[in-house]
Amino acid sequence: MSTADPTGRERTFSDRFLDAMTSPVPWLGPGINGLQRARQWDAVRVVPVPTLDAVADDEVEFHRYADGSIVVVEPVEGVAVEACQPVVSMLEELIEPPYAALLTRRPDGAWGVAASEEPIEPIALGELPGVQSISVAVLPDGTESALVDDAEAGFVAPDVARALGEVKAVAATRYDAFTATATRIRLQVWELSVDPL
């Protein structure tokens, strides 16, 4: 096999190496050449859930917190927390709370259950009309910033300012530098996640 370039000059190993490094290699995706696909779920099962058979929707999401409480996200007609209890019992063997679980109805009537561990907890922030999420970040140098619905929080209503203070206070008990986000998952149900920086 010739390693000459189009001008007839013999190409060195360095030339060929540089070409290989700059040309795209399409086969280096997940699952090829030892690259592992990122895991999305920590527990997956297919189970019958008779308590959900009458539900009109094909998907139900619920979150279980470390204190054992459960919240059905996006209220689905006919789905009470008690209807998810068989799934919670099954997941106890597979995953520790807190976690988020997604149930999807299969054509055979069984439900696919997938759950992932999440650093989430409930937080009482009240109604906060028109607000879907609030975030507070404290950097290692002490610089602080706040977001309301992904926009920088300048002048905010007093109840939103109070909520930002509560989120910051909870996160500050855990870390000196952090990002903390409270997200509305139902009308007056908020969920907090805190990550260190």
Disulfide bonds with the S-S distance in Angstrom:
none
